[in-house]
Amino acid sequence: MGVDVATHEGSLYRILSSAVVPRPIAWVSTTTGEGVDNLAPYSFFTVASVDPPIVLFAPVDAPDGLKDTPRNVRETGEFVVNLVTMELAEAMNETSATLPADESEFDHAGLERAPSVVVSPPRVADAQVALECTLHDLLDVGGSTLVLGEVRYVHLDGSVTTDGKLDVRDVDAVGRLAGSFYATTRDRFAMERPP
Ligand SMILES: Cc1cc2nc3c(=O)[nH]c(=O)nc-3n(C[C@H](O)[C@H](O)[C@H](O)COP(=O)(O)O)c2cc1C
């Protein structure tokens, strides 16, 4: 079967979200100009650059314009990416509910906030890794708005570090597949890279 995008009817969402898997999940906290703390998952997410340290996530526009997260980032220039691990998976899913902008997903999902160090939005207290970011750039790509953020401060819980370094073997991260399917990162294997 081949899909010619030029003649394909409807959205490519199903194909793209099922073919590009598993995707890491940026659980993004922001604060509105009025001081309401927002939290939402975004799995169109990756590292864009290491030097400078830039991460990027891609909110698809809502029918009535920008989703709360990109709107808050545009307004305040700050956000935090929290790591989703297995014990936080259900709470993460709850924060994907479409809530009014004046209602905080932290409270909706019963999540504790922890203060950030260099940005105003709080981080998820139970997240083992959190990246405090300032806005690097916003790029319009058709019906999506790419958010690029520069990482300014990294929180690492002691449970995921070995000798002071982040140890991926201790990171019980959850990845998004498509629809309601997710993957754990528990089934690991190692391969040495060729020289
Ligand atoms: C695991 C997961 C990943 C998601 N990834 C994206 C994404 O990459 N882009 C997007 O626009 N929406 C994504 N969503 C949907 C948003 O989380 C949802 O629209 C949310 O209400 C947006 O919240 P906000 O308006 O507070 O930013 C995802 C939902 C889930 C559960």
The ligand as an SDF file (V2000), in Angstrom:
LIG
                    3D

 31 33  0  0  0  0  0  0  0  0999 V2000
    0.4520   11.8870   25.7430 C   0  0  0  0  0  0  0  0  0  0  0  0
   -0.1420   13.0700   25.0270 C   0  0  0  0  0  0  0  0  0  0  0  0
    0.6280   13.7530   24.0920 C   0  0  0  0  0  0  0  0  0  0  0  0
    0.1020   14.8680   23.4230 C   0  0  0  0  0  0  0  0  0  0  0  0
    0.8860   15.5020   22.4940 N   0  0  0  0  0  0  0  0  0  0  0  0
    0.4010   16.5830   21.8510 C   0  0  0  0  0  0  0  0  0  0  0  0
    1.2110   17.2610   20.8910 C   0  0  0  0  0  0  0  0  0  0  0  0
    2.3800   16.9110   20.6150 O   0  0  0  0  0  0  0  0  0  0  0  0
    0.6790   18.3480   20.2700 N   0  0  0  0  0  0  0  0  0  0  0  0
   -0.5670   18.7960   20.5630 C   0  0  0  0  0  0  0  0  0  0  0  0
   -1.0000   19.7990   20.0060 O   0  0  0  0  0  0  0  0  0  0  0  0
   -1.3490   18.1900   21.4830 N   0  0  0  0  0  0  0  0  0  0  0  0
   -0.8850   17.1010   22.1390 C   0  0  0  0  0  0  0  0  0  0  0  0
   -1.6680   16.4710   23.0700 N   0  0  0  0  0  0  0  0  0  0  0  0
   -2.9700   17.0620   23.4240 C   0  0  0  0  0  0  0  0  0  0  0  0
   -2.8040   18.1960   24.4340 C   0  0  0  0  0  0  0  0  0  0  0  0
   -2.1670   17.7210   25.6300 O   0  0  0  0  0  0  0  0  0  0  0  0
   -4.1970   18.7540   24.7960 C   0  0  0  0  0  0  0  0  0  0  0  0
   -4.7280   19.4010   23.6570 O   0  0  0  0  0  0  0  0  0  0  0  0
   -4.1800   19.7160   25.9610 C   0  0  0  0  0  0  0  0  0  0  0  0
   -5.4940   20.0300   26.3430 O   0  0  0  0  0  0  0  0  0  0  0  0
   -3.4620   21.0110   25.6570 C   0  0  0  0  0  0  0  0  0  0  0  0
   -3.4530   21.7570   26.8470 O   0  0  0  0  0  0  0  0  0  0  0  0
   -3.1970   23.3080   26.9200 P   0  0  0  0  0  0  0  0  0  0  0  0
   -4.2700   23.9930   26.1120 O   0  0  0  0  0  0  0  0  0  0  0  0
   -3.3210   23.5950   28.3960 O   0  0  0  0  0  0  0  0  0  0  0  0
   -1.8120   23.5720   26.3840 O   0  0  0  0  0  0  0  0  0  0  0  0
   -1.2040   15.3320   23.7180 C   0  0  0  0  0  0  0  0  0  0  0  0
   -1.9870   14.6190   24.6570 C   0  0  0  0  0  0  0  0  0  0  0  0
   -1.4690   13.5000   25.2950 C   0  0  0  0  0  0  0  0  0  0  0  0
   -2.3120   12.7560   26.2990 C   0  0  0  0  0  0  0  0  0  0  0  0
  1  2  1  0
  2  3  1  0
  2 30  2  0
  3  4  2  0
  4  5  1  0
  4 28  1  0
  5  6  2  0
  6  7  1  0
  6 13  1  0
  7  8  2  0
  7  9  1  0
  9 10  1  0
 10 11  2  0
 10 12  1  0
 12 13  2  0
 13 14  1  0
 14 15  1  0
 14 28  1  0
 15 16  1  0
 16 17  1  0
 16 18  1  0
 18 19  1  0
 18 20  1  0
 20 21  1  0
 20 22  1  0
 22 23  1  0
 23 24  1  0
 24 25  2  0
 24 26  1  0
 24 27  1  0
 28 29  2  0
 29 30  1  0
 30 31  1  0
M  END
$$$$
